[in-house]
Amino acid sequence: MELLEGIIRKGIGGFYYVEAADGSITECRARGIFRKNGITPVAGDHVAFRVSPEDGAGFVEEIHPRKNYLVRPPVANIDQLFIIASVRDPSPSTLIIDKTIAAAENKGIEPVVIATKTDLESPDPLAEIYRTAGIPFYAVSSETGEGVDAIRALLCGKISAFTGNSGVGKSSLLNRIDSRFSLQTGETSRKLGRGRHTTRQVELLPLEGGGYVADTPGFSTMDLERYELIRKEDLPHCFREFAEYIPECRFQSCSHTCEKGCAVLEAVREGKIHPSRHESYVAMYQEVKDVKEWQRK
């Protein structure tokens, strides 16, 4: 029986809705071997599947290697994570932003910071922090539409996820990006079986220009902190602006928090690394430095 290639748009209740290259969606079950091996197919997985000629039933036969995987929300192969923070109402927390960036970097996901509500206040202070760090930064206003086209262009041909605290304007921005989103969540979900199952799960929503946005209900920085805990030895590498200075530190075991001869600290003093970013790093290091490996399970 011919194997077809596709991407899982949604999985729930033991059913997986796989989109083939022609745009058709097939309801599939997964082979028992996945459960035996402790693998669960998730939205974003690239898979090989077959369709029974007798009754049209679909079966996921293979899950292709993932480039990344998040436990919660359960989603695979994310290309970029858009971290949304409003410049006012609510005011941004750079520590929360930096924790989210670090979690993305640790998973090989490109972080993008978006400042919203720029019609209320200037985003320049935030822009300075993240552009200095080499993190893509965009300012948008869902009220005026400023900056939305640039975000829309970034989404083409990629799987993207959006995260942000309540009230930062994530839904307003998504509806500006693609006006079908508010309707599509309902219409597509009926197509993908939400009438049968009521639990909210991650779902890939297609974009007009190609690519998908992951609808991740309840996705928060707290989930990333709890489920994607970063080892202390990996943490410095989750701050990309540290990379060129780490090899210059006097001691190989340097924590980059207070040591003499630390090239990272020297770069902070010279204005090459923004103090706000280093403060976040130190706070995060203090949180993870005593975490044992068994506590990560």
C-alpha positions in Angstrom: 0.0 0.0 0.0 1.4 3.4 -1.0 2.8 5.6 1.8 1.8 9.3 1.6 3.7 12.2 3.2 2.0 14.8 5.3 2.0 17.0 8.4 -0.2 16.5 11.5 -2.4 19.5 11.9 -4.0 18.3 15.1 -4.1 15.2 17.3 -6.7 14.4 19.9 -8.5 11.4 21.4 -6.2 8.9 19.5 -7.0 10.5 16.2 -4.5 12.5 14.1 -5.6 14.8 11.3 -2.9 14.7 8.6 -2.6 17.2 5.8 -1.1 15.9 2.6 0.7 17.9 -0.1 -2.6 18.4 -2.0 -4.2 20.0 1.0 -6.5 17.1 1.8 -6.9 16.1 5.4 -7.1 12.4 6.5 -8.2 11.2 9.9 -5.6 8.7 11.0 -4.9 6.4 13.9 -1.3 5.7 15.0 0.5 2.4 14.8 0.8 0.6 18.2 4.6 0.6 17.9 4.6 4.3 18.7 3.0 3.7 22.1 5.3 0.7 22.7 8.3 3.0 22.1 6.9 5.8 24.2 6.4 8.1 21.3 3.2 10.2 20.8 2.5 11.9 17.5 1.8 15.6 17.9 0.9 18.6 15.8 3.7 19.6 13.6 5.1 16.1 13.1 6.0 15.2 9.5 4.7 11.7 9.0 4.3 9.0 6.4 0.7 7.6 6.4 -1.4 5.2 4.4 -5.1 5.1 3.6 -7.0 1.8 3.4 -8.7 1.4 0.0 -11.4 -0.6 1.6 -12.9 1.9 4.1 -10.7 5.0 3.7 -9.2 4.6 7.2 -5.9 6.3 7.7 -2.9 5.1 9.7 0.3 7.0 10.7 3.1 4.6 9.8 6.2 6.7 10.4 7.1 9.9 12.3 10.1 11.6 10.7 12.9 12.9 12.9 11.9 16.1 14.8 14.2 19.1 14.8 12.6 20.1 18.2 9.7 19.2 20.5 7.9 21.0 23.3 6.3 18.9 26.0 3.7 21.6 26.8 2.2 22.7 24.6 2.8 19.4 22.8 4.0 20.5 19.3 7.0 19.6 17.1 9.2 21.3 14.5 8.5 24.9 15.4 10.7 27.2 13.3 10.1 30.4 15.3 8.6 31.6 18.5 7.1 35.1 18.6 7.3 36.5 22.1 4.7 39.3 22.5 5.1 42.0 25.1 3.1 45.2 25.3 5.0 48.4 26.0 2.2 49.4 28.4 -1.0 48.0 30.0 0.5 45.6 31.1 4.1 46.8 31.3 6.7 44.3 30.0 8.9 42.1 32.2 12.3 41.6 30.6 13.0 38.6 32.8 9.9 36.8 31.5 10.9 37.8 27.9 14.4 36.5 28.5 13.3 33.3 30.0 11.1 32.6 27.0 14.0 33.5 24.6 16.3 31.2 26.4 13.8 28.3 26.3 13.5 28.9 22.5 17.2 29.1 22.0 17.7 25.8 24.0 15.3 24.1 21.6 16.8 25.5 18.4 13.8 27.7 17.8 14.4 31.2 16.5 13.0 33.8 19.0 11.4 37.0 17.7 10.3 39.7 20.2 7.2 41.8 19.2 6.3 44.9 21.1 2.6 45.8 20.9 0.5 48.8 21.7 3.2 51.1 20.3 0.5 53.7 19.7 0.5 54.1 23.6 4.2 54.4 24.2 7.6 54.2 22.4 9.1 50.7 22.1 12.6 52.1 21.8 13.9 51.0 25.3 12.9 47.4 24.5 14.2 47.7 21.0 17.7 48.7 22.3 17.9 45.7 24.6 17.0 43.0 22.0 18.6 44.5 19.0 21.9 44.8 21.0 21.5 41.1 21.8 21.0 40.2 18.2 17.4 39.1 18.7 14.9 40.0 15.9 12.7 42.8 17.3 9.6 44.3 15.7 7.2 46.9 16.9 3.5 46.7 16.0 0.2 48.3 16.6 -2.9 46.3 16.0 -4.9 49.6 16.2 -3.1 51.2 13.3 -1.7 48.2 11.6 1.9 49.5 11.9 4.5 46.7 11.5 1.9 43.9 10.8 3.1 43.4 7.2 6.6 42.7 8.4 5.4 40.0 10.8 3.2 38.5 8.1 6.2 38.2 5.8 8.2 36.3 8.5 5.5 33.7 8.8 5.6 32.5 5.1 6.6 28.9 4.7 7.3 28.3 8.4 5.6 26.8 11.5 5.3 29.6 14.0 4.0 29.9 17.6 3.0 32.9 19.5 3.2 33.4 23.3 2.5 36.3 25.6 0.9 37.2 28.9 -2.8 38.0 29.0 -3.7 41.5 27.8 -0.7 42.0 25.5 -2.8 41.9 22.4 -1.9 38.4 20.9 -5.3 37.7 19.6 -5.7 41.2 18.1 -2.3 40.8 16.3 -3.2 37.4 14.9 -6.5 38.6 13.6 -4.6 41.5 11.9 -2.2 39.0 10.4 -4.9 36.9 9.0 -8.5 38.0 9.4 -9.7 34.4 9.0 -8.2 33.3 12.3 -11.2 34.1 14.5 -13.4 32.2 12.1 -10.9 29.6 11.1 -10.5 28.3 14.7 -14.1 27.3 14.6 -14.4 26.2 10.9 -11.2 24.3 10.7 -11.8 22.6 14.0 -15.0 21.2 12.8 -13.1 19.8 9.8 -10.5 18.4 12.2 -13.0 16.8 14.5 -13.6 19.2 17.3 -17.3 18.4 17.3 -16.4 14.9 18.4 -13.8 15.9 21.0 -14.1 18.8 23.4 -10.6 19.1 24.9 -8.5 21.9 23.5 -5.3 20.8 21.9 -2.6 22.3 19.8 -3.7 22.9 16.2 -1.8 24.2 13.2 -3.7 26.9 11.4 -2.7 27.5 7.7 -1.8 31.0 6.5 -2.8 32.4 3.1 0.8 33.0 2.1 1.9 29.5 3.2 3.1 28.2 6.5 1.2 27.6 9.8 0.6 29.3 13.1 0.3 26.9 16.0 -2.9 27.6 18.0 -1.5 26.8 21.5 -4.3 27.2 24.1 -3.0 28.3 27.5 0.6 28.5 26.2 2.6 30.5 28.8 6.1 31.2 29.9 5.3 29.2 33.1 4.9 26.1 30.9 8.3 26.7 29.3 9.9 27.1 32.7 8.4 24.0 34.2 8.7 21.6 31.2 11.8 23.0 29.4 14.2 23.5 32.4 17.6 24.5 31.1 20.8 23.0 32.6 23.1 25.6 34.2 25.9 24.5 31.9 23.7 25.1 28.9 22.2 28.4 30.1 25.1 30.7 28.9 24.6 29.3 25.4 21.0 30.4 25.4 22.2 34.0 25.5 23.5 34.4 22.0 25.4 37.6 22.7 27.6 35.8 25.2 29.0 33.4 22.5 32.0 35.5 21.3 33.1 36.2 24.9 32.7 32.8 26.7 36.0 31.4 25.1 37.9 34.4 26.5 37.0 33.8 30.1 40.0 33.1 32.3 38.4 30.0 33.9 36.7 27.2 31.9 34.2 26.7 34.8 33.2 30.4 34.8 29.5 31.0 35.6 29.6 34.5 34.1 28.0 35.9 37.2 30.8 37.4 39.4 34.2 35.8 38.6 37.4 37.7 38.0 38.6 37.4 34.5 35.1 36.9 33.1 35.0 38.2 29.6 31.2 38.3 29.6 31.2 40.6 32.6 33.8 42.8 30.9 31.6 43.0 27.8 28.7 44.1 30.1 30.9 46.9 31.5 31.9 48.0 28.0 28.3 48.2 26.9 28.6 45.3 24.4 26.1 43.2 26.3 23.0 45.0 27.6 22.9 45.0 31.5 19.2 44.0 31.4 20.1 40.8 29.6 22.9 40.0 32.0 20.6 40.6 35.0 18.1 38.2 33.6 20.9 35.6 33.0 22.1 35.9 36.7 18.5 35.6 38.0 18.0 32.5 35.8 21.4 31.0 36.8 20.5 31.3 40.5 17.3 29.4 39.9 18.9 26.5 38.1 22.4 26.2 39.6 21.3 23.8 42.4 18.8 21.7 40.4 19.7 18.1 40.3 19.3 15.9 37.2 16.5 13.8 38.8 14.5 16.9 39.4 14.4 17.6 35.7 12.4 14.4 35.0 
